[in-house]
Amino acid sequence: MRPPDAAPSQRHVSELFLTERSRFLLSWDEGPVLGSVQDDGALHIDVPVRAKRALDGRRIELDGDAVLFVEERGLLVTVHLNDTDAVVVESGLDGRSERWHAALPPARHGQWTLTDVVHARDQEGAPCLVLTVEDESGPRSVEFHQIRAGKQTRTHRPAVPGQLVHWDLRRDAAVLRADRGPRDSELHLERPLSKAAPQPVEARWADGWDGRGLLIETPPGAESRLMVWDLVTCSSVTVTVPAGHVDDARFLRDGSGRVLVVATAEGSDTLYLWHPDNDETTRLPLDGTGRLRIRTAGPSGIGIYQVSTLAGSFWLWLDRDGHLHRTRGDVPRYDGRATLAHVWYGRTPVLRYLPEQPPVAAVVALHGGPESLERDELRWDGLYRELLDAGVAVMGLNYCGSTGYGRLHTQRAWKAWTTAFREDLESCVAAAAEWGVAPAGIALLGGSFGGALALLGCVLRHDLAGAVAGAPLIDIRRHAEQASAADPSYRDWFGARFELAASATPAQRVFDPEHLTATAPGQRVVLVHGSEDEVTQWQHSRRAADEAIRKDLPWTLVTEAGAGHAPADPGQAGHRYRNIHSALRRVLGILPVTRAASASAGR
């Protein structure tokens, strides 16, 4: 295996990717009209060279208590509260601006604090804003204030707690969302005009338009499905999509009622257009595979961001006629030769990346979750490209416990993680053997829960090279306790999937520091963890690394000071990329590493 250099091009790809995906897709004019918040705090607008409108270089101030881009009208709206009213500035992408204000009723205790704003429709069908405010007495004082230039403010006090996601008084409809931890949100349909009792639905809110809502429902132990919810009758119909996992959806705002659906099959996203008149679904033509994220939906069309490990990034636009337009993004196509295929190793579905020549080593990649899935989406910010350059095959596992492959695949791992993951791992070892790669040439790479699985794999197979675990979930029992303290609904969720009893042995709990540090003396293990991780605990990684080093095992803890669970800016993205890349090189034996150096770094 040739020792690659520091790979400046790939670091550049990781930073390009984070920068690009943080940009706002505002509109389409012979290509994507993009906005980015720069160091001056303003939104700067970039347009394609061939654009018909001269918008390039526009700069819109974001000075306000809340900022909202109104897709329907192509406006950036800032709202600021003072003692008596709300001051609103509406800035168009063409540079025109309008300022107006609306009087607010006095707060009962102290002053109003603005916590959210949504674009809405009033009883006359005119566009308006609805502010969510609370006074100094706290969340129980929440009110919704509907404001519109030149109109009297309408106030509604919600009957149930939750975040307002939709408001349309033409249908006497207000939809509030109450998050419930790992389960689907609880949506409440309130009637601000008639004051009828709220009607609850358990689902994820995707979109609302013209008296209907799009809901993504995931019943316990089942695959997700898409529903169209009538906000007048509160009835719903199911949208039939020929793929197992519904990821997102939007109404095409042309009066037809058509719905754009993003669905995932075999580790790649696909686009479907559902026609309500005949209940038929059309698959839209796409060039290649990748992850698709809907970024905007307005009267002129729907904007989408696409990214793939080998193909790079693209911006897509679905116009009102149902035609897709496509332009390349900043992430370039992979310039090496490699193939991507979705394959099954026994009962284990895998996204397999192979270099042109026979692999000299292999990396088994493990996504977080566990109830998520590996997609072709420039995983680990382009790290797979660097591995392919070095002749390393990558096997992205959708291990037992993942979603997207049916209820049985998800639930087969519950409270049987050792047995289920051993089967997945043995399948990968057998596949690597067919390429001539021995277990000592296989490294495990995982993030979050996948990081815990990477450590478990080394416990199950002492002949593997080792593991790189990014922000790993080291202690499932303590993690579940902390999650349940914040949201009691997590208690049953964790209890159904993991052995949490205090009386259980570390091996029975599986994801326990004592059990996960039972790796072999020859296996290199590197933990990479941000000190300010808001999801998994850096302290758990530190204790596990200390315990392993006490056992004289070659473990290393790399602490990223100030970083969270995921990189927050291009600098952190580049830092995380370099740390993971360097760790994999150590584990696969490209760089010399000594036990003394590991102990020093681990402490």
Secondary structure, DSSP 8 states (H G I E B T S, - for coil): -------HHHHHHHHHHHHHHTSEEEEESSSEEEEEE-TTSSEEEE--TT-SS--TT-EE---SSEEEEETTTTEEEEEEE-SSEEEEEEEETTS-EEEEEEE----SSS--EEEEEEEEE-TTS-EEEEEEEE-TT-GGG-EEEEE-TTS--EEE--SS-SEEEEEETTTTEEEEEEEETTEEEEEEEE-TTT----EEEESEEEEEETTEEEEEE--TTS--EEEEEETTT--EEEE--SSSEEEEEEE-TTTT--EEEEEEETTEEEEEEEETTTTEEEE---SS--EEEEEEEETTEEEEEEEETTTEEEEEEEETTS-EEEEE-SS----S-EEEEEEEETTEEEEEEEESS--SEEEEEE-SSSSS---SS-GGGGHHHHHHHTTEEEEEE--TT-SSS-HHHHHTTTT-HHHHHHHHHHHHHHHHHHTT--GGGEEEEEETHHHHHHHHHHHH-TTS-EEEEES----HHHHHHHHHHH-THHHHHHHHHS---TTS-HHHHSS-HHHHT---TT-EEEEEEETT-SSS-HHHHHHHHHHHHHTT--EEEEEETT--SS--SHHHHHHHHHHHHHHHHHHTTSS---HHHHHHHH-
